[in-house]
Amino acid sequence: MSKKRILIVEDEPSLVFTLRDTLENEGYEVAIVEDGNEAVAKVPEFQPDLMLLDIMLPGMSGFEVCKRVREMKLNFPIIMLTARDQEIDKVTGLNIGADDYMTKPFGVKELLARITARLRRVNTYSKPGPIDVVDLGEVRIELNKSKVVRPDKEIELTTREVELIRFLVANSNEPVSRDTLLEHVWRYEYSTNTRTVDVHISKLRSKIELHPDDPRHLVTLHGVGYMMKMP
Ligand code: CA
């Protein structure tokens, strides 16, 4: 197995030194940039599996970097490194697509544990691929046009629904928990919870199922979550 790549975006030399040393010792391939603009440029070239991202950076803030990365439709985990007690930063970070945050100064062991946990979760589920159309027999989901074509009508899909379908289809015929959907589709946005997932699934089901009360594809697994059944 090839080494997992971690991109460190941090401008504090002593912290960079510690992080590089620790992560390389753990067997990760590490790249370092100290500037927000360079971080955005480095991502496509280095193709990190995970990014450690400081907030206060020269060039461009960590928030902006995070936003740009997500706009590139890249879903690798981002752990933000915040200064002590910047509560507002944590909320902002999670809202714009960061997966986790560490408050400085943090223990190296805890950071390694979080990194391992994040990388493991990513590996458990398949990332959505560039699928344009999902053929469910009588119903065709045109993801590229954000619509559902059914025998009785055509229905528009929201951006979130498209993202939800992409994730479910990438992991079709596998049980997917509500927490997993929160993490991968909503990325733990502020004020979302498992109820949010249920509401969206129910709405989506009424769009893609001809008989939502007796779904053939988007099924509920009681006590587990949901599953997209595909031929
Ligand atoms: Ca900094």
Residues whose N, C-alpha, C, O or C-beta is under 5 A from the ligand:
A	BS01	CA	D11 D54 M56 L57
